[in-house]
Amino acid sequence: MDHLGVLSLIPPIIAIVLALWTRNVIISLFLGLFSGIMILSQFNPLNAIKSAIGDYFFAQVADSYNAGILVLLVFIGGFVALLEKSGGAAAFASKIVKVIRTRLQTQLAAWFGGIAIFFSELGTPLIIGPVFESLFDKAKISREKLAWIIDSVASPVSVMIPFIGWGVYIIGLINTEYERLNITESGWSTFIHAIPYYIYPMLAVLIVPLIVITKLDFGPMAKAERRIRETGQVYWPESEPLRKSETIKDIKKTSSKPILVWFPILTLLVTLVGLLIPLGFPFEKIDGNDFRVALTTAYLFAGLSLIVLMTVHKVKKITESFEIYISGMKRMMDILIILVLAWSLGAVLDKMGTATYIVQLVNGNIPLFLIPAITFLVGACMSFANGSSWGTFAIMLPLAIPLAYHLDISMYACIGAVISGGIFGDHCSPISDTTILASTGAGTDHKDHNITQLPIALFNGGIAVVTFTVGGLTGYATSMFLAVILMVVGVLFLSKFYNRKISSI
């Protein structure tokens, strides 16, 4: 039997519905997984529990590829924690602000600084926000604009980097599904080829300089800009700015140097390339295990170099640095649990034949060209409801990849639709961690940030839907080009009706 029929839909439906309702990805994944195992074990709860632990959890962790991903993520967590606490990025940004003279330069510098700190979507707001907030106040640019800029380059940039936590996480989910489908292409290669289909993240990053240069503000953002320009008020009278004063205080008072951010990253890249060149990189395909070992080693050396630099520059004592390193590793625990649950759920869905049944339902009933657009919208709803794009990827990729494979739809487009939907929903969600941290870093009211960012996110989200739909009809090769053209035309069109331009200083 190829599938269990309608019963095979129960696990993903439970996972999706609970993710929307409880906003807890771990609980949702676990209960979706357990429901599938209960069906497979003929509703014997004891056997289901034993099977979940022995046949799925242990099996997924014991798999050499999965174990490598888990270990790599732990080392990435430690390294990122050190970078965030070292103050190097803030010191680097402080050097940049000394040459800023105009409103345009101020906004573009914040945008560029956020891109430069690509290693942590959570660190970006708490580094860039405090560095630039006084400059934005001086230039009479709203805190809401600062929050939007740093939110636009936090997760949207991080999700496109294959060798940091986001990329490693997504590649791990892709590889697991590829193994089940006997697809020979590597997850790394797929990730790279799918980047042009990350429509929403690309638009979120690129629209910032476009809006800044055209001086376009519309909706609630225009009101916020007019408030500070005409009255000098940083906040609305009823606003309650978010602030993690201890984090921002630490960043501002640091005696760190820029070398604490660029040297460890250089060490990481040099170590990685140095270990891969003898294996034939970049001219020959590198075995996945060799690449993971090289990348893990590179993160280890980068972390050690940063600990040494923090000690030499007296930023932290060596014991404090190691405590930060270990705490960063511990911080990855939720991600590791989500990954194991996602892998296990994928294995259950494969055994139940869920993808085969969905293919039979879709084939002939839903136009195939709409699949990526529908995938984008479903992912966006999930991410909006639970505030987590990571959890959205964990649930949606095990469904989207087999669907694309069996229906012969562009694999890259379907993966791009999942990633785009996750980031779009995350940007719109008031409970998203990156949205909250953007408000915190910029020192603005969270509600004010959410309502000023929402129209711009919806603008880009609408373009993404159109792009995936048109791509399904005409081919996806020019999808990103089409999306950028639509965005540019849309911004120029809106600029004619929202003459809220602010004069340059």
NORNORVEN-V55824 format. One record per pair of residues at least 12 apart in sequence whose ideal C-beta (glycine too) atoms are under 10 Angstrom apart, sorted by sequence separation. I is the first residue (numbers start at 1). J is the second residue. If there is no record, write none. Layout:
I;J, I;J
This chain:
15;27, 16;28, 18;30, 19;31, 36;48, 37;49, 97;109, 116;128, 174;186, 175;187, 178;190, 224;236, 278;290, 279;291, 309;321, 362;374, 380;392, 402;414, 438;450, 467;479, 470;482, 471;483, 15;28, 18;31, 19;32, 35;48, 37;50, 38;51, 96;109, 97;110, 114;127, 115;128, 133;146, 136;149, 174;187, 175;188, 177;190, 223;236, 281;294, 307;320, 308;321, 379;392, 382;395, 383;396, 400;413, 401;414, 404;417, 436;449, 467;480, 470;483, 14;28, 15;29, 17;31, 18;32, 34;48, 37;51, 38;52, 41;55, 96;110, 113;127, 114;128, 129;143, 132;146, 133;147, 173;187, 174;188, 276;290, 307;321, 310;324, 378;392, 379;393, 382;396, 400;414, 401;415, 435;449, 436;450, 439;453, 467;481, 14;29, 15;30, 17;32, 33;48, 34;49, 37;52, 40;55, 113;128, 114;129, 171;186, 172;187, 174;189, 175;190, 224;239, 275;290, 276;291, 279;294, 306;321, 307;322, 399;414, 400;415, 431;446, 435;450, 438;453, 464;479, 467;482, 468;483, 15;31, 16;32, 36;52, 93;109, 96;112, 97;113, 112;128, 171;187, 174;190, 175;191, 275;291, 379;395, 400;416, 430;446, 466;482, 467;483, 470;486, 14;31, 15;32, 18;35, 34;51, 93;110, 96;113, 111;128, 129;146, 132;149, 170;187, 171;188, 174;191, 277;294, 304;321, 307;324, 378;395, 379;396, 397;414, 400;417, 401;418, 430;447, 466;483, 467;484, 11;29, 14;32, 15;33, 34;52, 37;55, 110;128, 113;131, 114;132, 128;146, 129;147, 132;150, 171;189, 275;293, 276;294, 303;321, 306;324, 307;325, 378;396, 379;397, 396;414, 397;415, 400;418, 432;450, 435;453, 467;485, 13;32, 14;33, 33;52, 37;56, 93;112, 109;128, 110;129, 113;132, 168;187, 171;190, 272;291, 275;294, 276;295, 303;322, 306;325, 396;415, 399;418, 400;419, 430;449, 431;450, 463;482, 464;483, 467;486, 11;31, 12;32, 14;34, 15;35, 36;56, 93;113, 96;116, 129;149, 167;187, 168;188, 170;190, 171;191, 174;194, 274;294, 275;295, 376;396, 379;399, 430;450, 463;483, 466;486, 467;487, 11;32, 14;35, 15;36, 92;113, 93;114, 110;131, 111;132, 125;146, 128;149, 129;150, 167;188, 170;191, 171;192, 273;294, 303;324, 304;325, 375;396, 378;399, 379;400, 396;417, 397;418, 400;421, 429;450, 430;451, 463;484, 10;32, 11;33, 13;35, 14;36, 30;52, 34;56, 109;131, 110;132, 125;147, 128;150, 129;151, 272;294, 275;297, 276;298, 303;325, 375;397, 378;400, 393;415, 396;418, 397;419, 428;450, 435;457, 463;485, 464;486, 11;34, 12;35, 33;56, 90;113, 93;116, 109;132, 110;133, 127;150, 168;191, 271;294, 272;295, 274;297, 275;298, 395;418, 396;419, 427;450, 460;483, 463;486, 464;487, 11;35, 12;36, 33;57, 89;113, 92;116, 93;117, 126;150, 167;191, 170;194, 271;295, 272;296, 274;298, 375;399, 376;400, 430;454, 462;486, 463;487, 10;35, 11;36, 92;117, 107;132, 110;135, 125;150, 128;153, 162;187, 163;188, 167;192, 272;297, 273;298, 303;328, 375;400, 393;418, 396;421, 397;422, 428;453, 429;454, 10;36, 11;37, 106;132, 109;135, 110;136, 124;150, 125;151, 128;154, 162;188, 271;297, 272;298, 275;301, 303;329, 392;418, 393;419, 396;422, 427;453, 428;454, 460;486, 463;489, 11;38, 89;116, 90;117, 124;151, 162;189, 268;295, 271;298, 272;299, 274;301, 392;419, 395;422, 427;454, 459;486, 460;487, 463;490, 7;35, 8;36, 10;38, 11;39, 89;117, 107;135, 125;153, 163;191, 167;195, 270;298, 271;299, 372;400, 375;403, 393;421, 394;422, 429;457, 459;487, 462;490, 7;36, 10;39, 11;40, 88;117, 106;135, 107;136, 121;150, 124;153, 125;154, 162;191, 268;297, 269;298, 271;300, 272;301, 371;400, 375;404, 389;418, 392;421, 393;422, 427;456, 428;457, 89;119, 105;135, 106;136, 121;151, 124;154, 161;191, 162;192, 268;298, 271;301, 272;302, 389;419, 392;422, 393;423, 427;457, 428;458, 460;490, 8;39, 89;120, 110;141, 123;154, 124;155, 160;191, 267;298, 268;299, 270;301, 271;302, 389;420, 391;422, 392;423, 426;457, 427;458, 459;490, 4;36, 7;39, 100;132, 103;135, 106;138, 107;139, 121;153, 122;154, 160;192, 267;299, 268;300, 270;302, 371;403, 372;404, 389;421, 390;422, 392;424, 425;457, 459;491, 7;40, 84;117, 90;123, 103;136, 106;139, 117;150, 121;154, 122;155, 124;157, 162;195, 268;301, 269;302, 371;404, 389;422, 392;425, 424;457, 427;460, 428;461, 83;117, 89;123, 93;127, 97;131, 105;139, 107;141, 120;154, 121;155, 124;158, 160;194, 161;195, 267;301, 268;302, 271;305, 375;409, 388;422, 389;423, 392;426, 423;457, 424;458, 427;461, 4;39, 84;119, 89;124, 92;127, 93;128, 96;131, 97;132, 100;135, 103;138, 104;139, 106;141, 110;145, 114;149, 118;153, 121;156, 123;158, 160;195, 264;299, 267;302, 268;303, 368;403, 383;418, 389;424, 456;491, 459;494, 4;40, 83;119, 84;120, 90;126, 91;127, 96;132, 103;139, 110;146, 113;149, 114;150, 117;153, 118;154, 121;157, 122;158, 159;195, 266;302, 267;303, 368;404, 371;407, 382;418, 389;425, 390;426, 424;460, 425;461, 83;120, 89;126, 90;127, 93;130, 94;131, 97;134, 102;139, 103;140, 113;150, 114;151, 115;152, 116;153, 117;154, 121;158, 264;301, 265;302, 267;304, 268;305, 372;409, 376;413, 380;417, 384;421, 388;425, 389;426, 423;460, 424;461, 84;122, 85;123, 89;127, 90;128, 93;131, 97;135, 100;138, 101;139, 103;141, 107;145, 111;149, 114;152, 115;153, 119;157, 120;158, 121;159, 160;198, 264;302, 267;305, 268;306, 371;409, 372;410, 375;413, 376;414, 379;417, 383;421, 384;422, 387;425, 388;426, 389;427, 423;461, 424;462, 80;119, 81;120, 84;123, 88;127, 89;128, 92;131, 93;132, 100;139, 106;145, 107;146, 110;149, 111;150, 114;153, 115;154, 118;157, 119;158, 159;198, 263;302, 264;303, 266;305, 267;306, 368;407, 371;410, 375;414, 378;417, 379;418, 382;421, 383;422, 386;425, 387;426, 455;494, 79;119, 80;120, 83;123, 84;124, 87;127, 90;130, 91;131, 106;146, 109;149, 110;150, 113;153, 114;154, 117;157, 118;158, 121;161, 264;304, 265;305, 368;408, 369;409, 372;412, 373;413, 375;415, 376;416, 377;417, 378;418, 379;419, 380;420, 381;421, 382;422, 383;423, 384;424, 385;425, 386;426, 389;429, 420;460, 421;461, 424;464, 79;120, 80;121, 90;131, 108;149, 111;152, 112;153, 115;156, 116;157, 117;158, 159;200, 160;201, 264;305, 265;306, 358;399, 362;403, 366;407, 368;409, 372;413, 375;416, 376;417, 379;420, 380;421, 383;424, 384;425, 387;428, 388;429, 420;461, 423;464, 424;465, 80;122, 81;123, 84;126, 89;131, 107;149, 111;153, 114;156, 115;157, 118;160, 119;161, 156;198, 159;201, 160;202, 263;305, 264;306, 267;309, 371;413, 372;414, 375;417, 376;418, 379;421, 380;422, 383;425, 384;426, 387;429, 76;119, 80;123, 84;127, 106;149, 110;153, 114;157, 118;161, 121;164, 122;165, 158;201, 263;306, 264;307, 355;398, 359;402, 363;406, 371;414, 372;415, 374;417, 375;418, 376;419, 378;421, 379;422, 380;423, 381;424, 382;425, 383;426, 384;427, 386;429, 387;430, 388;431, 389;432, 390;433, 421;464, 76;120, 83;127, 119;163, 120;164, 121;165, 156;200, 157;201, 264;308, 354;398, 355;399, 358;402, 359;403, 362;406, 363;407, 372;416, 373;417, 376;420, 377;421, 379;423, 380;424, 381;425, 383;427, 384;428, 385;429, 387;431, 388;432, 389;433, 420;464, 421;465, 119;164, 120;165, 121;166, 156;201, 157;202, 159;204, 160;205, 260;305, 261;306, 263;308, 264;309, 354;399, 355;400, 358;403, 362;407, 372;417, 375;420, 376;421, 379;424, 380;425, 383;428, 384;429, 386;431, 387;432, 388;433, 389;434, 420;465, 118;164, 119;165, 120;166, 155;201, 156;202, 260;306, 263;309, 264;310, 355;401, 356;402, 359;405, 360;406, 371;417, 372;418, 375;421, 376;422, 379;425, 380;426, 383;429, 384;430, 385;431, 386;432, 387;433, 388;434, 156;203, 157;204, 259;306, 355;402, 359;406, 362;409, 374;421, 377;424, 378;425, 379;426, 380;427, 381;428, 384;431, 387;434, 417;464, 420;467, 421;468, 118;166, 153;201, 156;204, 157;205, 261;309, 342;390, 346;394, 350;398, 354;402, 355;403, 358;406, 359;407, 372;420, 373;421, 376;424, 377;425, 380;428, 384;432, 387;435, 416;464, 417;465, 420;468, 152;201, 155;204, 156;205, 260;309, 342;391, 345;394, 346;395, 349;398, 353;402, 354;403, 355;404, 358;407, 372;421, 376;425, 380;429, 383;432, 387;436, 154;204, 156;206, 259;309, 260;310, 338;388, 341;391, 345;395, 348;398, 349;399, 355;405, 356;406, 417;467, 152;203, 153;204, 339;390, 342;393, 343;394, 346;397, 347;398, 355;406, 416;467, 417;468, 152;204, 153;205, 156;208, 257;309, 260;312, 338;390, 342;394, 346;398, 350;402, 355;407, 416;468, 151;204, 152;205, 256;309, 259;312, 260;313, 338;391, 341;394, 342;395, 345;398, 346;399, 349;402, 152;206, 256;310, 259;313, 334;388, 340;394, 341;395, 342;396, 345;399, 413;467, 414;468, 417;471, 152;207, 153;208, 257;312, 260;315, 335;390, 338;393, 339;394, 342;397, 343;398, 346;401, 413;468, 416;471, 148;204, 152;208, 257;313, 334;390, 338;394, 342;398, 346;402, 151;208, 256;313, 334;391, 338;395, 150;208, 255;313, 256;314, 257;315, 413;471, 148;207, 149;208, 152;211, 254;313, 255;314, 256;315, 335;394, 413;472, 148;208, 149;209, 255;315, 256;316, 416;476, 254;315, 410;471, 149;211, 254;316, 410;472, 413;475, 414;476, 145;208, 148;211, 149;212, 409;472, 413;476, 416;479, 420;483, 412;476, 416;480, 410;475, 145;211, 410;476, 413;479, 145;212, 409;476, 410;477, 412;479, 410;479, 141;212, 145;217, 144;217, 148;221, 142;217, 144;220, 145;221, 148;224, 144;221, 147;224, 380;457, 142;221, 144;223, 145;224, 142;222, 144;224, 145;225, 142;223, 143;224, 144;225, 380;461, 142;224, 141;224, 142;225, 144;227, 145;228, 80;164, 141;225, 142;226, 144;228, 377;461, 380;464, 79;164, 80;165, 140;225, 142;227, 143;228, 376;461, 380;465, 79;165, 142;228, 76;163, 140;227, 141;228, 142;229, 377;464, 76;164, 77;165, 140;228, 141;229, 376;464, 377;465, 76;165, 139;228, 140;229, 376;465, 76;166, 115;205, 139;229, 140;230, 144;234, 72;163, 73;164, 76;167, 114;205, 137;228, 140;231, 142;233, 143;234, 144;235, 373;464, 374;465, 376;467, 377;468, 73;165, 76;168, 136;228, 140;232, 142;234, 143;235, 144;236, 372;464, 373;465, 376;468, 72;165, 76;169, 115;208, 142;235, 372;465, 373;466, 375;468, 376;469, 111;205, 114;208, 140;234, 373;467, 374;468, 73;168, 137;232, 144;239, 147;242, 372;467, 373;468, 374;469, 72;168, 73;169, 112;208, 143;239, 189;285, 372;468, 373;469, 72;169, 111;208, 112;209, 137;234, 188;285, 371;468, 372;469, 373;470, 70;168, 110;208, 111;209, 136;234, 143;241, 188;286, 370;468, 373;471, 374;472, 69;168, 72;171, 73;172, 186;285, 369;468, 370;469, 372;471, 373;472, 68;168, 69;169, 72;172, 108;208, 186;286, 188;288, 369;469, 372;472, 107;208, 108;209, 111;212, 133;234, 186;287, 187;288, 369;470, 371;472, 69;171, 70;172, 107;209, 110;212, 186;288, 367;469, 369;471, 370;472, 69;172, 188;291, 369;472, 370;473, 68;172, 69;173, 107;211, 108;212, 164;268, 188;292, 368;472, 369;473, 372;476, 104;209, 107;212, 108;213, 163;268, 186;291, 367;472, 369;474, 66;172, 69;175, 106;212, 107;213, 163;269, 367;473, 65;172, 69;176, 105;212, 372;479, 104;212, 107;215, 66;175, 103;212, 104;213, 163;272, 65;175, 66;176, 65;176, 104;215, 103;215, 63;176, 130;243, 175;288, 65;179, 129;243, 130;244, 133;248, 60;176, 63;179, 130;247, 131;248, 171;288, 69;187, 126;244, 130;248, 134;252, 129;248, 130;249, 127;247, 130;250, 131;251, 171;291, 172;292, 126;247, 127;248, 130;251, 131;252, 171;292, 65;187, 126;248, 129;251, 130;252, 123;247, 126;250, 127;251, 168;292, 126;251, 103;229, 168;295, 123;251, 163;291, 168;296, 164;295, 168;299, 163;295, 162;295, 127;261, 163;298, 164;299, 163;299, 119;261, 117;261, 116;261, 119;264, 116;262, 119;265, 118;265, 116;265, 119;268, 94;251, 90;248, 93;251, 94;252, 90;250, 91;251, 94;254, 90;251, 85;247, 89;251, 90;252, 94;256, 95;257, 96;258, 84;247, 87;250, 90;253, 91;254, 95;258, 169;332, 176;339, 87;251, 90;254, 91;255, 92;256, 94;258, 85;250, 87;252, 89;254, 91;256, 92;257, 93;258, 173;338, 84;250, 85;251, 87;253, 88;254, 90;256, 91;257, 92;258, 169;335, 173;339, 176;342, 177;343, 180;346, 84;251, 87;254, 89;256, 91;258, 92;259, 165;332, 168;335, 169;336, 172;339, 176;343, 179;346, 180;347, 86;254, 87;255, 88;256, 90;258, 91;259, 92;260, 93;261, 175;343, 176;344, 85;254, 87;256, 88;257, 89;258, 91;260, 92;261, 166;335, 169;338, 173;342, 177;346, 180;349, 181;350, 86;256, 87;257, 88;258, 90;260, 91;261, 92;262, 165;335, 169;339, 172;342, 173;343, 176;346, 180;350, 85;256, 86;257, 87;258, 88;259, 89;260, 90;261, 168;339, 172;343, 176;347, 179;350, 180;351, 88;260, 89;261, 177;349, 86;259, 87;260, 88;261, 89;262, 169;342, 173;346, 177;350, 199;372, 86;260, 87;261, 88;262, 176;350, 181;355, 85;260, 86;261, 88;263, 180;355, 197;372, 88;264, 200;376, 83;260, 88;265, 199;376, 82;260, 83;261, 86;264, 177;355, 200;379, 200;380, 83;264, 82;264, 83;265, 119;302, 79;264, 79;265, 201;389, 79;268, 247;437, 251;441, 244;436, 248;440, 244;437, 247;440, 248;441, 242;436, 247;441, 242;437, 245;440, 248;443, 242;438, 243;439, 244;440, 242;439, 243;440, 244;441, 241;439, 242;440, 243;441, 245;443, 241;440, 242;441, 243;442, 244;443, 242;442, 243;443, 241;442, 242;443, 243;444, 241;443, 242;444, 241;444, 242;445, 240;444, 241;445, 242;446, 239;444, 240;445, 241;446, 242;447, 239;445, 240;446, 242;448, 238;445, 239;446, 240;447, 241;448, 242;449, 120;328, 235;443, 236;444, 239;447, 240;448, 241;449, 122;331, 234;443, 235;444, 236;445, 238;447, 239;448, 234;444, 235;445, 238;448, 190;401, 236;447, 236;448, 197;410, 235;448, 197;411, 198;412, 199;413, 202;416, 197;412, 201;416, 194;410, 196;412, 197;413, 200;416, 204;420, 194;411, 195;412, 196;413, 197;414, 198;415, 199;416, 200;417, 203;420, 88;306, 180;398, 183;401, 193;411, 194;412, 197;415, 198;416, 199;417, 201;419, 202;420, 69;288, 72;291, 76;295, 79;298, 80;299, 83;302, 174;393, 193;412, 194;413, 197;416, 198;417, 200;419, 201;420, 204;423, 68;288, 72;292, 75;295, 76;296, 79;299, 82;302, 83;303, 86;306, 170;390, 173;393, 177;397, 181;401, 192;412, 194;414, 195;415, 196;416, 197;417, 198;418, 199;419, 200;420, 203;423, 204;424, 224;444, 68;289, 71;292, 72;293, 75;296, 78;299, 79;300, 82;303, 85;306, 86;307, 88;309, 169;390, 173;394, 176;397, 177;398, 180;401, 181;402, 190;411, 191;412, 194;415, 195;416, 197;418, 198;419, 199;420, 200;421, 201;422, 202;423, 203;424, 71;293, 74;296, 75;297, 77;299, 78;300, 79;301, 81;303, 82;304, 88;310, 91;313, 173;395, 176;398, 177;399, 180;402, 183;405, 190;412, 193;415, 194;416, 197;419, 198;420, 199;421, 200;422, 201;423, 65;288, 68;291, 69;292, 72;295, 73;296, 75;298, 76;299, 79;302, 80;303, 82;305, 83;306, 86;309, 87;310, 166;389, 170;393, 173;396, 174;397, 177;400, 178;401, 181;404, 182;405, 193;416, 194;417, 197;420, 200;423, 201;424, 204;427, 64;288, 65;289, 68;292, 72;296, 75;299, 78;302, 79;303, 82;306, 86;310, 91;315, 166;390, 169;393, 170;394, 173;397, 174;398, 177;401, 181;405, 191;415, 194;418, 195;419, 199;423, 200;424, 224;448, 64;289, 67;292, 68;293, 71;296, 72;297, 74;299, 75;300, 78;303, 79;304, 82;307, 85;310, 88;313, 165;390, 169;394, 172;397, 173;398, 176;401, 177;402, 180;405, 181;406, 190;415, 194;419, 198;423, 199;424, 200;425, 223;448, 224;449, 72;298, 73;299, 76;302, 79;305, 87;313, 185;411, 200;426, 201;427, 65;292, 68;295, 69;296, 72;299, 75;302, 76;303, 79;306, 82;309, 86;313, 88;315, 166;393, 170;397, 174;401, 177;404, 178;405, 200;427, 221;448, 224;451, 225;452, 64;292, 68;296, 75;303, 78;306, 82;310, 87;315, 173;401, 177;405, 183;411, 191;419, 220;448, 223;451, 224;452, 78;307, 86;315, 87;316, 220;449, 223;452, 85;315, 86;316, 159;389, 181;411, 220;450, 221;451, 222;452, 85;316, 159;390, 220;451, 221;452, 219;451, 220;452, 221;453, 178;411, 219;452, 220;453, 221;454, 222;455, 82;316, 155;389, 159;393, 177;411, 219;453, 220;454, 221;455, 85;320, 86;321, 155;390, 217;452, 219;454, 220;455, 221;456, 85;321, 219;455, 220;456, 174;411, 218;455, 219;456, 85;323, 86;324, 177;415, 218;456, 82;321, 85;324, 217;456, 219;458, 81;321, 82;322, 84;324, 85;325, 216;456, 219;459, 83;324, 174;415, 218;459, 81;323, 82;324, 85;327, 173;415, 81;324, 82;325, 85;328, 78;322, 81;325, 84;328, 81;326, 82;327, 83;328, 170;415, 173;418, 211;456, 78;324, 79;325, 81;327, 82;328, 78;325, 81;328, 77;325, 78;326, 80;328, 81;329, 170;418, 208;456, 211;459, 77;326, 78;327, 79;328, 80;329, 81;330, 170;419, 204;453, 207;456, 75;325, 77;327, 78;328, 79;329, 81;331, 207;457, 77;328, 78;329, 80;331, 81;332, 76;328, 77;329, 78;330, 80;332, 170;422, 204;456, 207;459, 75;328, 76;329, 77;330, 78;331, 166;419, 203;456, 204;457, 207;460, 74;328, 75;329, 77;331, 78;332, 203;457, 206;460, 74;329, 77;332, 73;329, 74;330, 76;332, 77;333, 203;459, 204;460, 207;463, 74;331, 75;332, 200;457, 203;460, 204;461, 74;332, 77;335, 202;460, 203;461, 73;332, 74;333, 76;335, 77;336, 160;419, 201;460, 73;333, 159;419, 200;460, 203;463, 204;464, 74;335, 159;420, 199;460, 200;461, 203;464, 70;332, 73;335, 74;336, 199;461, 202;464, 73;336, 156;419, 159;422, 160;423, 200;463, 201;464, 156;420, 159;423, 199;463, 200;464, 203;467, 70;335, 71;336, 158;423, 199;464, 200;465, 70;336, 73;339, 198;464, 199;465, 69;336, 155;422, 156;423, 159;426, 199;466, 200;467, 121;389, 155;423, 156;424, 199;467, 200;468, 70;339, 154;423, 199;468, 69;339, 70;340, 156;426, 197;467, 155;426, 156;427, 197;468, 229;500, 154;426, 155;427, 199;471, 66;339, 154;427, 218;491, 229;502, 66;340, 69;343, 197;471, 206;480, 210;484, 214;488, 226;500, 228;502, 229;503, 61;336, 151;426, 152;427, 216;491, 219;494, 225;500, 151;427, 158;434, 211;487, 216;492, 218;494, 222;498, 225;501, 226;502, 66;343, 155;432, 199;476, 202;479, 203;480, 206;483, 207;484, 210;487, 214;491, 217;494, 218;495, 221;498, 222;499, 223;500, 225;502, 61;339, 65;343, 155;433, 156;434, 202;480, 206;484, 210;488, 213;491, 214;492, 216;494, 217;495, 222;500, 60;339, 61;340, 148;427, 154;433, 155;434, 197;476, 216;495, 218;497, 219;498, 221;500, 60;340, 63;343, 154;434, 155;435, 196;476, 199;479, 203;483, 207;487, 210;490, 211;491, 214;494, 215;495, 216;496, 218;498, 60;341, 151;432, 154;435, 196;477, 199;480, 202;483, 203;484, 206;487, 207;488, 210;491, 214;495, 216;497, 217;498, 219;500, 58;340, 60;342, 61;343, 196;478, 197;479, 198;480, 202;484, 206;488, 210;492, 216;498, 217;499, 218;500, 57;340, 60;343, 61;344, 151;434, 154;437, 155;438, 196;479, 197;480, 199;482, 200;483, 203;486, 207;490, 211;494, 215;498, 216;499, 217;500, 56;340, 57;341, 59;343, 60;344, 150;434, 151;435, 154;438, 196;480, 199;483, 203;487, 207;491, 211;495, 215;499, 216;500, 217;501, 56;341, 59;344, 151;436, 153;438, 195;480, 196;481, 199;484, 202;487, 210;495, 215;500, 216;501, 217;502, 57;343, 58;344, 60;346, 151;437, 152;438, 197;483, 215;501, 56;343, 57;344, 60;347, 150;437, 151;438, 154;441, 196;483, 214;501, 215;502, 56;344, 59;347, 147;435, 150;438, 151;439, 199;487, 215;503, 52;341, 55;344, 56;345, 149;438, 150;439, 215;504, 56;346, 147;437, 148;438, 151;441, 56;347, 147;438, 150;441, 151;442, 52;344, 55;347, 56;348, 146;438, 147;439, 150;442, 55;348, 147;440, 149;442, 147;441, 148;442, 56;351, 144;439, 146;441, 147;442, 52;348, 55;351, 143;439, 146;442, 147;443, 148;444, 51;348, 145;442, 146;443, 147;444, 143;441, 144;442, 146;444, 147;445, 151;449, 143;442, 145;444, 147;446, 150;449, 151;450, 142;442, 143;443, 144;444, 143;444, 144;445, 147;448, 148;449, 152;453, 121;423, 142;444, 143;445, 147;449, 151;453, 146;449, 147;450, 144;448, 145;449, 148;452, 149;453, 152;456, 156;460, 121;426, 143;448, 144;449, 147;452, 148;453, 151;456, 152;457, 136;442, 137;443, 142;448, 143;449, 144;450, 147;453, 148;454, 151;457, 30;337, 33;340, 37;344, 136;443, 144;451, 145;452, 26;334, 29;337, 30;338, 33;341, 36;344, 37;345, 40;348, 125;433, 129;437, 133;441, 144;452, 145;453, 148;456, 152;460, 25;334, 29;338, 32;341, 33;342, 36;345, 39;348, 125;434, 129;438, 132;441, 133;442, 134;443, 143;452, 144;453, 148;457, 29;339, 33;343, 34;344, 35;345, 37;347, 124;434, 125;435, 128;438, 129;439, 130;440, 131;441, 132;442, 133;443, 142;452, 26;337, 29;340, 30;341, 33;344, 34;345, 36;347, 37;348, 40;351, 122;433, 125;436, 126;437, 129;440, 130;441, 133;444, 25;337, 26;338, 29;341, 32;344, 33;345, 36;348, 39;351, 40;352, 121;433, 122;434, 125;437, 126;438, 129;441, 130;442, 25;338, 28;341, 29;342, 32;345, 33;346, 35;348, 36;349, 39;352, 121;434, 124;437, 125;438, 128;441, 129;442, 130;443, 27;341, 30;344, 33;347, 34;348, 37;351, 123;437, 124;438, 125;439, 126;440, 127;441, 128;442, 129;443, 26;341, 29;344, 30;345, 33;348, 36;351, 37;352, 122;437, 125;440, 126;441, 129;444, 25;341, 29;345, 32;348, 33;349, 36;352, 121;437, 125;441, 126;442, 25;342, 28;345, 32;349, 121;438, 124;441, 125;442, 36;354, 123;441, 122;441, 114;438, 15;341, 15;342, 114;441, 15;345, 110;442, 12;345, 11;345, 15;349, 12;348, 11;348, 12;349, 11;349, 8;348, 9;349, 12;352, 8;349, 11;352, 10;352, 12;354, 8;351, 9;352, 11;354, 12;355, 8;352, 10;354, 7;352, 8;353, 9;354, 3;349, 7;353, 8;354, 12;358, 4;351, 5;352, 7;354, 8;355, 3;351, 4;352, 5;353, 8;356, 9;357, 3;352, 4;353, 8;357, 9;358, 3;353, 4;354, 7;357, 8;358, 2;353, 3;354, 6;357, 1;353, 3;355, 4;356, 5;357, 9;361, 2;355, 3;356, 4;357, 2;356, 3;357, 28;382, 1;356, 2;357, 3;358, 5;360, 6;361, 3;359, 2;359, 3;360, 25;382, 145;502, 2;360, 28;386, 20;381, 25;386, 141;502, 16;378, 19;381, 20;382, 23;385, 24;386, 25;387, 26;388, 29;391, 140;502, 19;382, 22;385, 23;386, 25;388, 28;391, 32;395, 139;502, 19;383, 20;384, 21;385, 22;386, 23;387, 24;388, 16;381, 17;382, 20;385, 21;386, 23;388, 25;390, 26;391, 29;394, 139;504, 140;505, 16;382, 19;385, 20;386, 25;391, 28;394, 29;395, 139;505, 15;382, 19;386, 24;391, 25;392, 28;395, 138;505, 17;385, 18;386, 23;391, 25;393, 26;394, 16;385, 19;388, 25;394, 25;395, 19;391, 19;392, 19;394, 15;391, 16;392, 19;395, 18;395, 15;394, 16;395, 15;395, 16;396, 15;396, 12;395, 15;398, 16;399, 12;396, 15;399, 12;398, 12;399, 104;502, 103;502, 105;504, 106;505, 103;503, 104;504, 105;505, 103;504, 104;505, 102;504, 103;505, 101;504, 102;505, 101;505, 23;429, 23;431
